[in-house]
Amino acid sequence: TVTAELPGNALCPEAVGIVETVDHLKVELGECRAPPAPPLPTSPRASRRASPPACTRHITVTRTDEDFGWQVNLRFMCAGGVEVDVGNQSDPFWQTNKTVTAQISSTADGEDMCPQIVNKDNWLGGETFDDSFKVEVGECPPPTVLSTLCPRDITVTKANQSAGWNKDVRFFCEGGFEIDVGTSQDFNKTVTAELPGNALCPEAVGIVETVDHLKVELGECRAPPAPPLPTSPRASRRASPPACTRHITVTRTDEDFGWQVNLRFMCAGGVEVDVGNQSDPFWQTNKTVTAQISSTADGEDMCPQIVNKDNW
C-alpha cells in the first residue's frame, strides 16, 4: 500500500502488469482521508510564517560504510512528520544507492528537510546494524505542462499471445485521458485516441477476472488524414469543416443481442471507424466508439445510416 495525492473523483486501472516478469497486480483505490494536522507553532514568529507547499521529491540514499547494498528495511522521518520508506537494496546487491519519492515541503526556517546521515541512531524500526547512509533530497520538479492533443495509436498485446480477451479493457493515461480498448478476438488490438504529445500511459495493464497481462505501447503523434480533393469548382470554393472527435453509436437491428463480427466501416473524409465486436455483455445490442470526423460541406451524411455486409 502506498499513498498519493489524487482528486477525490479520480479513477485508476483495476489492474496493472510488469512487462519484464509478466506479473499481474490488482489495484484497489481507497477513499479520501484527511491530511495530518499541521504541527503547532512553537513561537509567535513561527505562527506568522507560511508553510511552504509540499511536492513530490526524489530522495537518494547512499550507503557509506560498505560498497554494496543493504538488507535493513530502511525507514526514517523527514520534515513535517513525513515517513520515508526506502526498504532494502538487495537486487542488484552491488548497488550502493537507491532513490524513492516522497511528498516533502521545504522547511520555513531553512533547516534540512531530511537528516543528512541515517543510521541506527535515527532510523525507524529499532534494528541495530552498523549500516550508515547519506541522504540527498531533490528539488521540487516543475509542473508538467501537457502539449496539444494529437491522434496517437495505442497497441495492447496479450503477454502469452494466445487468443484474445472477452473483458472490456480500459485504463487512464497521464492527464486523466481514458483509453477504451474494449474486447478483442486477436492477441493484440490497436485503438486511436486524442492524447497530448508528451502524455504517458502505463506500460502494462491487467484484467482482474482472468489474470490476463497486457503490454501497452503508445505511438507517436500522427497527422490527421488529408481532406478529400474537391470534385467540382463549386466544391473547391467551399471551406472544409474542421474535424472533431465524435461519438459514433452502432446498434444491431436484426437481433436483440450483440455480435461477433469485427465491425469496421468508412465515414466521410476517408475515415475508417473500428467498432470491433460486442460480446461482453452479449445481451447489449449497441456500442459507442469515437473517431475524428468532420461535417460534410454539402450536407450529406457523415457516416452510412445502415451498415451490413454490403458496405462494412
N, C-alpha and C positions, 0 to 999 in steps of 0.2 A: 504494500500500500504506500502510495506517495501522495503528496498534497500539492495542488496547483491553484493559482488564481484563475478562475473561469467565470464567465457570465452564468447567472442563475438559470438561464434557459438554453445553455449550450448543450450540444449533442456530441457524443464521441462514438467511434465504431464499437460494435458489440464484441469484436474480436480482432486481434492483430497477430502477425506472424513474424518470425525471424527468418530472413531469406536463407542465410547460410546453413542453418541447422534444421529448417522446416519445423521449428517448434510452433505450437498453436497456443495463443494466450487469450483467454476470455477477459473482457474488460467490463467492470461494473463502476458506474459513476454515482458517487454519493450526493446527498443534498448539501446545499449551502450551510456552512456553520459560521458562527460569529467569530471574528478575529480575536486574538488575545488582547486583553485590556492593556493599554499603554502603561509603562511604569509611572509611579507617582513622581512629581518633580521633587528634587532634593534641595532646591534653593529657590528663592524668588527669581533669581536670574535665569535659572533653568526653566521655570514655568513660562518665561517670556519667549524662549527660543522655539521656533517652529521645528517639528520633527521632519527631517528630510524623507522624501518618499523612498520606499523600498523598490528594488529592481532585482531581476534575476542576474546574478553574477557568477562567473567561473571562479571556483576555489581550487587551487592546485596544492596538493600535499606531497612533499618530497621527503623520503627517508634520509636521514643524515648520519646515522650511526653504522649503517651497513650498505653494501652496494647490491642489494636485492630487495624483493618485495617484503610483505609482512602478512601474518596470519591474524593479528589482533583485529577485532571488529571496531575500527576507529570511529569514535564519535566525540564531538566537542561542542561547546557553546560559543556563539558569536554575539555581537551587539544586538540589543532588543530582545534577548531571550530566544534567539533562533538556534535550534539544534542542527548541526551539520552532520549528516550520516555519510561517512566516506566508505566504511566497510573495509574489507581486506584487499590486498593486491597480490593475488596468487596465480593469476593467469594473464600474461606470462610472468613467471616468478622473478625473472631477471630485471623486470621493470621496477624502478625505484620511486616512481611518482604516479599520481592518479588525480584526475580532475573531475569534480562534480559541480552541480549548480545549486544555488540556494537563494531565497529571497532575503536580501540583506540591504539595509539602508546605511548611508554614511552617518556617523555619529555627529551630533550637533557641536560637540566640543573638540572635534578633531582627533579624538583618540582612535586607536586601532579598532577596526570593525571586528577582527578575529584575532586570537592570540597568534603571535609570530612563531612561537615554538609550542608544540603539543607533545606531551609525554605522560607518563603515569601520574604526574602531579596534578594534571588538569584535564585529562580526558575523562569521558564518561564510561561507566561500566565496572570500574574497580580492578581491571587487570593490572598485574604487577610486572609486566615485561619491561625490559630496559630500552625498548624502541624509542626513537626520538624523531620528530618530524618538523620540517619547516613549512609554514603556511603562507601562501600568497593569494591575495584577493584581487580579482579583476575589476575593471571599471564597469559602470552601467553601460550596456550596449545601446546604440542609437535605436530609436523606434523603427520597426520595419515599415517601409512605405511600399505597398503593393503597386506594381505598374498597371498600365491599362490592360483591359481584357483582350484576349485573342482566342481563336479556336485552337484547342490542343487535344491530341489523341491520348486517351488513357487505355492502355492494354493490360488486361488482367489475365494471368496464366495460372492454371491449376498446377501445383507443385509436382504431382506424380504423373501429369499429362495423360491421365486416364480419361474417362468420359467426363462430360460437363457437370454442371451443378443445377439443382432444381429449386434452390432457395434464392430469393432476391438479395443481391449484394449491393449494399450502399455504404459509403464512407464519406468522410469530410477531408478536404484539403485546407491548407492554410488560408485564413480569411473567412472561414465558415462556408466555403463552397461545397455543396452536397453533390456527390457523384453517384448517380443511379445506374449501376451496371445491369441489374436485373438477373435473369437466369440465362443459362447457355447450354446448348446441346454439345458444343465442342469444348475442348480443354482450355481454350482461350477465347477472349472476346475483346473487341476494341470499341469504345464509345468516344464521342467527341463532346467536349464541354467548353464553355467560355470561362477561361481562367486567366488570372494575371500572369504575365510572362515570367515573373520571379516567384510564383507561388510554389509551395512544396506540398507533396502528398505522401502518405505513408508508403513505405517500401513493400509492405505486405499486409494483407487483411485476412480474416478467417471467418468461417461460418460456424456459429456455435453448435447448431444441432448436429451437423455431420462431421465436425472437426476437420473440414477441408481447409487447406492452406493455399492462399492465392497470392502470387507475386504481382506487384503493381509497377508498371513502367509508364512514365509521363513523357510524352513527346514535346518537341519544341513548338513554339508558335508557328502557325502556318497561315498563309494569306487566304482570305476568303475566296470562293470561286469567282472567276471573272464573269461579269454580266454577259448575257447573250448578245450577239451582234444584232443591230436593228434590221428589220426585214422590209422596211419601206422608208421613203423620205420623211413621211409623217411621223413614223415611229422614231426616227433618228432625232427629231426635234423635241421629243418628249423626254423629260428628265426621268432617269431610272430611280424609282423609290428606294430608299435605303433599306437594307435587310435588317431584321431584328430577330431575337430569339423568341420563337413562338411555341406554345403548347399545341401538340397535334394528338387528338384523341381518336383512336380506332376502336370501333365497336362491331363485333361479329353479329351478322343479321340472319344467318341461315340456321344457327343452332343457339341454344341457351347455355353454352359452356365455352371454355377457352379454346386455344388452337395450338397445334404443334409446328405448323409451318413457320419458317424463319422469314417473317413478313418484311419485305422491302419494296419501296416504290419511289417514283420520281415526282418531284414537285416543280413549280415554276423556277426558272433560272438554272436548270440542270442540277438541282439539289436532290440528293438521294436521302430518303428517310428510312432509317433502320429501326424497325419496331421490334423485331425478334418474335419469339413465341410468347404465349400467355398460358403457362402451365401451373403456376403456383400463386394463388389458389386457382384450381382448374375450373371452378364454378364461375369465376369472374369473366364476363364477356367483353370487357373493354380494357384498353391500356393507353396510357398517355406518355409521350416522349417529347423532347424538344429538338428544334432544328432552326438554323438560320435561314429564314425565308422572307422575301420582300413581296409587297403587294405588286401585282402586275399593273403596268401603266394603262392597259386597255380595259381593265375591269374584269378580266377573265378569272376563273377560279385559280387559286394559288396551288391547290393540290386536287387530284381527282376526287370527286364526291363518292365514288364507288371503286373499291379495289378488289379484284379477283384474279383468277389465273390468266385472264386476257391482258392484264396490264401490270401485274406485280413482277 
